[in-house]
């Protein structure tokens, strides 16, 4: 492998009002290598790669691409110099088809007319190469988060980038999809593409990368050869401390004498004949592959989608929330998978986001009790350990992990009885994950009930009291704590059951 650096970031510094996001950070990417970039939320990873794309202009420092020096990039310069970025949050247009998104900005034409048939044919080939089944004609808004992410990957590959930066590309994907994506990444490396791979999943970093660079609190810490380090050392460099356990110890607080939620033969939003009970103080894990119907069920419970038939019984009363406001008033909360679209108001302060569901309670007529508003936000900022210099910081200026924490704070402020977590730690580092798991433990200790959707097998087993598995929008298996087994869960998720399991379900 050539020692020539195709991308160099030298002494990069980025300041925001009241915050220094990057302090003298250096990064060197070799030709044809996969460089892991890791660090806790707020470490500066996203800001650093946005400097490469032109989305962020550094306060100081230099950027070199193939030896050519720039004080800063622009989106056009980045593209011209062969830099493509797959961001953690998507840039797809929901109202356009998968094929139109893949060729957004550079459509195939026949003369002056856009050749949709050609775009759809090329898209079908691109998706096939990624071993995913997406109809090129399908509107992106109708696709799952996992499929939307795969379109982003396919889009970047279509650009024939020489430098590909991937920000948490595997976060919403199933194990099978991750394996397919890894195969593509390794193929690109063989063809000489240089890749910066950002992931909180350190097993991926160890498996995929040649070298790994660690950032902490906006500062460069160290770059290591992956084969000469291990996960424990990386965690210590990331957080400045050792973490011997991934999940905090917890005692079961399930009270089976109190049924908080019962679903009886629920149909809707594509889901079919869903029946189960959820008890007070329980963490019920909802497993399954992308497209299994887990998020669709959460949307029905939160009033985002219509219940077509069957019964939802909450605290002994039959309900059918017509919208999220009705669900919130009933005591149901949703921490969504796509936090930027459905969870946080990016242009609004932390203080306002946390108080959003309780303003009616803390206001008299149209006058907000500003002292209560501030105290509420401060309480949950400290409890959840949101990293921010001020409660007036806008949501868009927070790291992905801190945005997720603000959403959690909002529902803690609302004192919701049933909290639905849809991929609660997607894109969150190991240290912040541990804190969220502790929060989940605290919630059930206080008598709250949790329905948790997760694509991470280890998380599903480490946090749940019981696991229900969906496949093709139906329940196919249920496991008690002493029955948890990754192979069995994956067998269920794949739609395979033996006769004994069928009888149990």
C-alpha positions as CSV (number, residue, x, y, z in Angstrom):
1,X,0.0,0.0,0.0
2,X,1.4,3.4,-1.0
3,X,2.4,5.7,1.8
4,X,1.1,8.7,-0.2
5,X,-1.6,10.5,1.6
6,X,-4.7,11.2,-0.6
7,X,-6.3,13.3,2.1
8,X,-4.6,15.4,4.8
9,X,-6.2,17.6,7.5
10,X,-3.7,19.7,9.2
11,X,-4.2,21.5,12.5
12,X,-8.0,21.9,11.9
13,X,-9.8,24.1,14.4
14,X,-13.5,25.0,14.4
15,X,-15.1,27.4,16.8
16,X,-18.8,28.0,17.3
17,X,-20.3,30.7,19.7
18,X,-19.4,29.4,23.2
19,X,-18.0,26.1,21.8
20,X,-14.7,24.9,20.4
21,X,-15.8,21.8,18.4
22,X,-12.3,21.0,17.0
23,X,-8.9,21.9,18.6
24,X,-5.9,21.4,16.4
25,X,-7.0,18.1,14.8
26,X,-4.8,16.3,12.2
27,X,-5.9,13.3,10.0
28,X,-4.0,11.5,7.3
29,X,-5.6,9.1,4.9
30,X,-3.5,6.7,2.8
31,X,-4.3,5.6,-0.7
32,X,-6.4,2.4,-0.7
33,X,-6.8,2.1,3.1
34,X,-9.8,2.0,5.4
35,X,-9.2,4.4,8.3
36,X,-11.5,4.1,11.3
37,X,-12.5,7.4,13.0
38,X,-13.9,6.9,16.5
39,X,-14.8,9.0,19.6
40,X,-17.7,9.6,22.0
41,X,-20.6,11.8,20.9
42,X,-19.4,15.4,20.9
43,X,-15.8,14.3,20.1
44,X,-15.9,16.2,16.8
45,X,-16.1,13.4,14.3
46,X,-19.1,14.8,12.4
47,X,-17.7,18.3,12.4
48,X,-14.3,17.1,11.0
49,X,-15.9,15.2,8.1
50,X,-18.1,18.2,7.3
51,X,-14.9,20.2,6.9
52,X,-14.0,17.7,4.1
53,X,-17.4,18.2,2.3
54,X,-17.6,21.9,2.6
55,X,-20.6,21.8,4.9
56,X,-18.4,23.4,7.6
57,X,-15.6,25.9,7.1
58,X,-12.8,25.5,9.5
59,X,-11.8,28.5,11.7
60,X,-8.2,27.6,10.8
61,X,-6.1,24.8,9.4
62,X,-5.4,23.3,6.0
63,X,-6.9,20.6,3.8
64,X,-4.9,18.7,1.2
65,X,-6.3,16.4,-1.4
66,X,-3.6,14.6,-3.4
67,X,-1.1,17.2,-2.3
68,X,-3.3,20.1,-3.5
69,X,-3.8,22.6,-0.6
70,X,-7.1,24.3,0.4
71,X,-8.0,26.5,3.3
72,X,-11.5,25.1,3.1
73,X,-13.7,23.0,0.8
74,X,-17.0,23.6,-0.8
75,X,-19.5,20.9,-1.9
76,X,-18.5,21.5,-5.5
77,X,-14.8,21.3,-4.7
78,X,-15.2,18.2,-2.7
79,X,-17.1,16.5,-5.6
80,X,-14.5,17.7,-8.1
81,X,-11.7,16.2,-6.0
82,X,-13.4,12.8,-5.7
83,X,-14.7,13.1,-2.1
84,X,-18.1,11.6,-1.3
85,X,-19.7,11.4,2.1
86,X,-22.5,9.2,3.4
87,X,-23.9,11.1,6.3
88,X,-25.5,9.6,9.4
89,X,-28.7,11.5,8.5
90,X,-30.0,11.0,5.0
91,X,-30.1,13.4,2.1
92,X,-32.8,11.5,0.2
93,X,-35.9,13.2,-1.2
94,X,-38.9,11.3,0.0
95,X,-41.3,12.3,-2.8
96,X,-38.9,11.0,-5.5
97,X,-38.4,7.3,-6.4
98,X,-35.4,5.3,-5.4
99,X,-34.0,5.6,-8.9
100,X,-34.5,9.4,-9.0
101,X,-32.7,9.7,-5.7
102,X,-29.8,7.6,-7.0
103,X,-29.3,9.9,-9.9
104,X,-30.3,13.1,-8.2
105,X,-28.4,16.0,-9.7
106,X,-27.0,14.0,-12.6
107,X,-30.0,12.2,-14.3
108,X,-29.5,10.0,-17.4
109,X,-30.9,11.8,-20.4
110,X,-31.9,10.8,-23.9
111,X,-31.4,14.1,-25.7
112,X,-32.9,16.7,-23.5
113,X,-35.5,14.3,-22.0
114,X,-34.7,12.4,-18.7
115,X,-34.5,8.7,-19.4
116,X,-36.4,7.2,-16.5
117,X,-36.2,3.7,-17.9
118,X,-32.4,3.8,-18.1
119,X,-32.2,5.2,-14.6
120,X,-34.4,2.5,-13.2
121,X,-32.4,-0.2,-15.0
122,X,-29.1,1.2,-13.7
123,X,-30.6,1.5,-10.2
124,X,-31.7,-2.1,-10.3
125,X,-28.2,-3.1,-11.1
126,X,-26.7,-1.0,-8.3
127,X,-29.2,-2.4,-5.7
128,X,-28.5,-5.9,-6.9
129,X,-24.8,-5.4,-6.4
130,X,-25.6,-4.5,-2.8
131,X,-27.8,-7.6,-2.5
132,X,-30.8,-5.6,-1.5
133,X,-34.3,-5.8,-2.9
134,X,-35.6,-2.3,-3.6
135,X,-38.0,-1.5,-6.4
136,X,-36.4,1.5,-8.3
137,X,-39.9,2.9,-8.9
138,X,-40.8,3.0,-5.2
139,X,-41.0,6.4,-3.5
140,X,-38.3,6.8,-0.9
141,X,-40.8,8.0,1.7
142,X,-42.4,4.5,1.6
143,X,-39.1,2.7,2.3
144,X,-37.7,1.8,5.7
145,X,-34.8,3.6,7.3
146,X,-32.6,0.7,6.5
147,X,-33.4,0.8,2.8
148,X,-33.0,4.6,2.7
149,X,-29.5,4.2,4.1
150,X,-28.7,1.6,1.4
151,X,-29.8,4.1,-1.3
152,X,-27.3,6.6,0.2
153,X,-24.5,4.0,0.0
154,X,-25.5,3.1,-3.6
155,X,-25.6,6.8,-4.5
156,X,-22.0,7.3,-3.2
157,X,-20.7,4.2,-5.1
158,X,-22.3,5.5,-8.3
159,X,-20.2,8.6,-8.0
160,X,-16.9,6.6,-8.3
161,X,-15.4,8.5,-5.4
162,X,-11.7,8.2,-4.7
163,X,-12.2,9.2,-1.1
164,X,-15.4,7.8,0.6
165,X,-16.3,9.0,4.0
166,X,-18.9,6.8,5.8
167,X,-20.6,8.2,8.9
168,X,-22.3,5.4,10.9
169,X,-23.4,3.6,7.7
170,X,-24.3,0.4,9.5
171,X,-26.3,1.9,12.3
172,X,-29.8,1.2,11.0
173,X,-28.9,-2.0,9.1
174,X,-29.5,-5.7,10.0
175,X,-26.6,-8.1,10.4
176,X,-27.1,-9.4,6.9
177,X,-27.2,-5.9,5.4
178,X,-24.0,-5.0,7.3
179,X,-22.2,-8.0,5.8
180,X,-23.3,-7.0,2.3
181,X,-22.1,-3.4,2.9
182,X,-18.8,-4.7,4.3
183,X,-18.3,-6.7,1.1
184,X,-18.8,-3.6,-1.0
185,X,-16.4,-1.5,1.2
186,X,-13.7,-4.2,0.8
187,X,-14.2,-4.3,-2.9
188,X,-13.8,-0.5,-3.1
189,X,-10.6,-0.8,-1.1
190,X,-9.2,-3.4,-3.6
191,X,-10.0,-0.9,-6.4
192,X,-7.9,1.8,-4.7
193,X,-10.7,3.8,-3.0
194,X,-9.6,5.4,0.3
195,X,-12.2,5.2,3.0
196,X,-12.8,6.9,6.3
197,X,-15.2,4.7,8.4
198,X,-16.9,6.2,11.4
199,X,-18.7,3.8,13.7
200,X,-19.5,3.4,17.4
201,X,-19.5,-0.3,16.8
202,X,-15.9,-1.1,17.7
203,X,-16.2,-4.7,16.5
204,X,-16.7,-3.3,13.1
205,X,-13.7,-1.0,13.4
206,X,-11.5,-4.0,14.5
207,X,-12.9,-6.1,11.6
208,X,-12.8,-3.7,8.8
209,X,-10.1,-1.0,9.2
210,X,-6.4,-0.8,8.6
211,X,-5.8,2.0,11.1
212,X,-7.9,3.8,13.6
213,X,-7.8,7.5,14.8
214,X,-9.3,8.5,18.1
215,X,-10.8,11.9,19.0
216,X,-11.9,13.0,22.4
217,X,-13.6,16.3,23.3
218,X,-12.6,17.9,20.0
219,X,-9.0,16.9,20.2
220,X,-6.8,14.4,18.4
221,X,-5.7,11.6,20.8
222,X,-3.9,8.9,18.8
223,X,-3.8,6.9,15.6
224,X,-3.0,3.2,15.8
225,X,-2.6,0.2,13.5
226,X,-5.8,-1.8,14.0
227,X,-4.0,-5.1,14.2
228,X,-1.9,-3.7,17.1
229,X,-4.7,-2.7,19.4
230,X,-7.9,-4.0,20.9
231,X,-11.4,-2.9,21.9
232,X,-10.6,-2.2,25.5
233,X,-7.7,0.0,24.6
234,X,-9.8,1.9,22.1
235,X,-12.6,2.5,24.7
236,X,-10.0,3.7,27.2
237,X,-8.7,6.2,24.6
238,X,-12.2,7.3,23.7
239,X,-13.6,7.9,27.1
240,X,-10.4,8.3,29.2
241,X,-11.5,5.5,31.5
242,X,-12.0,1.8,31.4
243,X,-15.4,0.3,30.8
244,X,-15.6,-3.3,32.0
245,X,-19.3,-3.8,31.4
246,X,-21.5,-2.9,28.4
247,X,-24.8,-3.0,30.3
248,X,-25.4,-1.8,33.9
249,X,-26.6,-4.4,36.3
250,X,-30.4,-4.4,36.7
251,X,-33.0,-6.1,38.8
252,X,-36.3,-7.0,37.2
253,X,-39.2,-4.7,38.2
254,X,-41.9,-6.5,36.2
255,X,-45.3,-6.6,37.9
256,X,-47.4,-9.1,36.1
257,X,-50.4,-8.3,38.1
258,X,-50.6,-4.9,36.3
259,X,-51.1,-5.1,32.5
260,X,-50.2,-1.7,31.1
261,X,-50.7,-2.5,27.4
262,X,-52.5,-5.3,25.7
263,X,-52.9,-5.8,22.0
264,X,-55.6,-8.1,20.7
265,X,-55.4,-9.2,17.0
266,X,-54.2,-5.8,15.9
267,X,-54.1,-5.1,12.1
268,X,-52.8,-1.8,10.6
269,X,-49.9,-0.1,8.8
270,X,-49.1,-3.5,7.2
271,X,-48.9,-5.4,10.5
272,X,-51.1,-8.5,10.9
273,X,-52.7,-10.1,13.9
274,X,-50.4,-8.7,16.6
275,X,-51.3,-9.8,20.1
276,X,-49.3,-9.5,23.3
277,X,-49.3,-8.1,26.9
278,X,-46.9,-5.6,28.3
279,X,-46.6,-5.3,32.1
280,X,-45.8,-2.5,34.5
281,X,-42.0,-2.1,35.0
282,X,-41.2,-4.3,32.0
283,X,-38.7,-3.7,29.2
284,X,-40.2,-5.7,26.3
285,X,-37.8,-6.0,23.4
286,X,-39.1,-6.1,19.9
287,X,-36.7,-7.8,17.5
288,X,-36.8,-8.6,13.8
289,X,-35.1,-7.6,10.5
290,X,-35.7,-4.3,8.7
291,X,-39.2,-4.4,7.2
292,X,-40.5,-6.8,9.8
293,X,-43.1,-4.3,11.0
294,X,-41.6,-3.1,14.3
295,X,-41.6,0.6,13.6
296,X,-45.0,0.3,11.9
297,X,-46.4,-1.1,15.2
298,X,-44.9,1.8,17.2
299,X,-46.5,4.3,14.8
300,X,-49.9,2.8,15.4
301,X,-49.5,3.0,19.2
302,X,-48.3,6.6,19.0
303,X,-51.2,7.7,16.8
304,X,-49.1,8.2,13.7
305,X,-50.8,5.5,11.7
306,X,-54.4,4.2,11.8
307,X,-55.5,1.1,13.6
308,X,-57.5,-0.9,11.1
309,X,-58.9,-3.7,13.3
310,X,-58.3,-5.3,16.6
311,X,-58.0,-3.8,20.1
312,X,-55.4,-1.7,21.9
313,X,-56.1,-1.7,25.7
314,X,-54.0,0.8,27.7
315,X,-54.4,0.8,31.5
316,X,-57.6,-1.2,31.2
317,X,-59.3,1.1,28.6
318,X,-59.6,0.5,24.9
319,X,-57.9,3.2,22.9
320,X,-57.2,4.1,19.3
321,X,-55.0,7.3,19.2
322,X,-55.9,9.4,16.2
323,X,-52.7,11.5,16.4
324,X,-49.6,11.8,18.6
325,X,-51.1,14.5,20.7
326,X,-53.8,12.1,21.8
327,X,-51.2,9.4,22.5
328,X,-49.1,11.9,24.6
329,X,-52.2,12.9,26.6
330,X,-52.9,9.2,27.3
331,X,-49.3,8.8,28.6
332,X,-47.6,7.2,25.6
333,X,-44.3,8.5,24.3
334,X,-42.2,7.6,21.3
335,X,-38.4,8.1,21.0
336,X,-38.2,7.7,17.2
337,X,-35.6,6.0,15.0
338,X,-35.2,9.1,12.8
339,X,-34.6,11.7,15.5
340,X,-34.1,14.7,13.2
341,X,-37.4,14.2,11.3
342,X,-39.6,13.1,14.1
343,X,-37.9,13.6,17.5
344,X,-36.2,17.0,17.9
345,X,-36.9,20.5,16.6
346,X,-33.5,21.4,15.2
347,X,-34.1,25.2,15.1
348,X,-35.3,25.3,18.7
349,X,-33.3,25.4,22.0
350,X,-32.7,22.5,24.3
351,X,-34.9,24.2,26.9
352,X,-37.8,24.5,24.5
353,X,-37.4,20.9,23.2
354,X,-37.4,19.4,26.7
355,X,-40.5,21.4,27.8
356,X,-42.4,21.0,24.5
357,X,-44.9,18.3,25.8
358,X,-45.5,20.1,29.1
359,X,-46.0,23.8,28.2
360,X,-49.7,23.5,28.8
361,X,-49.0,22.2,32.3
362,X,-46.4,25.0,33.2
363,X,-48.4,27.9,31.6
364,X,-51.2,30.0,32.9
365,X,-53.3,31.3,30.0
366,X,-50.6,32.0,27.4
367,X,-47.9,33.0,29.9
368,X,-45.1,30.4,30.5
369,X,-43.7,30.0,33.9
370,X,-40.1,30.6,32.8
371,X,-38.6,29.6,36.2
372,X,-40.3,26.1,36.0
373,X,-39.3,25.9,32.3
374,X,-35.7,26.5,33.1
375,X,-35.6,24.2,36.1
376,X,-37.2,21.4,34.2
377,X,-34.7,21.7,31.4
378,X,-31.8,22.0,33.8
379,X,-32.9,18.9,35.8
380,X,-33.0,16.6,32.8
381,X,-29.9,18.2,31.2
382,X,-28.0,17.2,34.3
383,X,-29.7,13.8,34.7
384,X,-29.1,12.7,31.2
385,X,-25.7,14.4,31.0
386,X,-26.4,16.5,27.8
387,X,-23.2,18.1,26.8
388,X,-23.9,21.8,26.1
389,X,-22.6,25.1,27.2
390,X,-26.2,26.5,27.5
391,X,-29.8,25.4,27.6
392,X,-30.3,28.0,24.8
393,X,-28.2,25.9,22.4
394,X,-30.1,24.9,19.3
395,X,-30.9,21.3,18.6
396,X,-29.1,21.4,15.2
397,X,-25.8,22.4,16.9
398,X,-25.8,19.2,19.1
399,X,-24.1,15.9,18.3
400,X,-26.4,13.0,17.3
401,X,-26.1,11.5,20.7
402,X,-26.9,14.6,22.5
403,X,-29.9,15.2,20.3
404,X,-31.1,11.7,21.3
405,X,-30.7,12.6,24.9
406,X,-32.8,15.8,24.5
407,X,-35.6,13.6,23.1
408,X,-35.3,11.3,26.1
409,X,-35.4,14.4,28.4
410,X,-38.6,15.6,26.7
411,X,-40.4,12.4,27.5
412,X,-39.0,12.2,31.0
413,X,-40.4,15.7,31.6
414,X,-43.8,14.5,30.3
415,X,-43.7,11.6,32.8
416,X,-45.0,9.2,30.2
417,X,-46.1,5.8,31.5
418,X,-45.3,3.9,28.4
419,X,-42.2,4.9,26.5
420,X,-41.5,3.3,23.1
421,X,-37.8,3.4,22.1
422,X,-37.2,2.8,18.4
423,X,-33.5,2.0,18.0
424,X,-32.6,4.1,21.2
425,X,-28.8,4.0,20.7
426,X,-28.6,4.3,17.0
427,X,-25.4,6.3,16.2
428,X,-24.5,6.7,19.9
429,X,-21.1,5.9,21.3
430,X,-20.3,3.2,23.9
431,X,-20.1,5.6,26.8
432,X,-23.4,7.3,26.0
433,X,-25.1,3.9,25.4
434,X,-24.3,2.9,28.9
435,X,-25.9,6.1,30.2
436,X,-29.0,5.4,28.2
437,X,-29.2,1.9,29.5
438,X,-29.0,3.3,33.0
439,X,-31.8,5.7,32.3
440,X,-34.0,2.8,31.0
441,X,-33.2,1.0,34.3
442,X,-34.2,4.1,36.3
443,X,-37.4,4.4,34.3
444,X,-38.6,0.9,35.1
445,X,-37.6,1.3,38.7
446,X,-39.9,4.3,38.8
447,X,-42.8,2.2,37.4
448,X,-42.6,3.2,33.8
449,X,-43.0,0.6,31.1
450,X,-40.7,0.3,28.1
451,X,-41.3,-1.2,24.6
452,X,-37.8,-1.2,22.9
453,X,-37.2,-1.8,19.2
454,X,-33.6,-2.7,18.5
455,X,-31.6,-4.2,15.6
456,X,-28.6,-4.8,17.9
457,X,-28.8,-8.3,19.1
458,X,-26.6,-7.7,22.1
459,X,-28.6,-4.7,23.2
460,X,-31.9,-6.6,22.8
461,X,-30.7,-9.3,25.1
462,X,-28.8,-7.1,27.5
463,X,-31.7,-4.7,28.2
464,X,-34.9,-6.6,27.8
465,X,-36.9,-8.6,30.3
466,X,-38.7,-10.4,27.5
467,X,-38.3,-10.4,23.7
468,X,-41.0,-10.7,21.0
469,X,-39.7,-11.3,17.4
470,X,-41.5,-10.1,14.3
471,X,-41.1,-11.4,10.8
472,X,-43.1,-10.3,7.7
473,X,-45.2,-8.1,10.1
474,X,-46.4,-10.9,12.3
475,X,-45.2,-12.2,15.7
476,X,-43.2,-15.4,15.2
477,X,-41.6,-15.9,18.5
478,X,-41.5,-14.9,22.2
479,X,-38.6,-15.5,24.6
480,X,-38.3,-15.2,28.3
481,X,-35.1,-13.9,29.9
482,X,-33.7,-17.4,30.6
483,X,-34.4,-18.3,26.9
484,X,-32.4,-15.5,25.3
485,X,-30.2,-16.9,22.5
486,X,-28.9,-15.0,19.5
487,X,-29.2,-17.9,17.1
488,X,-32.8,-18.5,18.1
489,X,-33.7,-14.9,17.8
490,X,-32.2,-14.7,14.3
491,X,-33.9,-17.9,13.3
492,X,-37.3,-16.4,14.3
493,X,-36.4,-13.1,12.5
494,X,-35.7,-15.0,9.4
495,X,-39.1,-16.5,9.5
496,X,-38.0,-20.0,10.5
497,X,-39.8,-21.9,13.2
498,X,-40.0,-25.5,14.4
499,X,-43.3,-27.1,15.5
500,X,-42.5,-26.6,19.2
501,X,-42.0,-22.9,18.7
502,X,-45.1,-22.5,16.6
503,X,-47.2,-24.1,19.5
504,X,-45.6,-21.7,22.0
505,X,-46.4,-18.7,19.9
